[in-house]
């Protein structure tokens, strides 16, 4: 039987409480990265800058809070991630061109 509208909440997680599964996964991922940091760095060093940035952006998505924003020339990191690959490539090429000049 459904509870009446406006009744107090009983049971369940309290607002703001972390999901135990997510906490465990993040903890294990952190340990994995710490244990393999040298190998990961060697592998990243073999990639092209754009490939390395793509991987780093995906890793950021795993460890940073969802509301975390980093400003990049009037574009937030979340906005950049949401761009189609062709547009991300164009932005990165523009940044590289500006860096070279």
Secondary structure, 3 states (H helix, E strand, C coil): CCCCCCCCCCCCCCCCCCCHHHHHHHHHHHHHHHHCHHHHHHHHHCCCHHHHHHHHHHHHHHHCCCCCCCEECCEEHHHHHHCCHHHHHHHHHHHHHHHHC
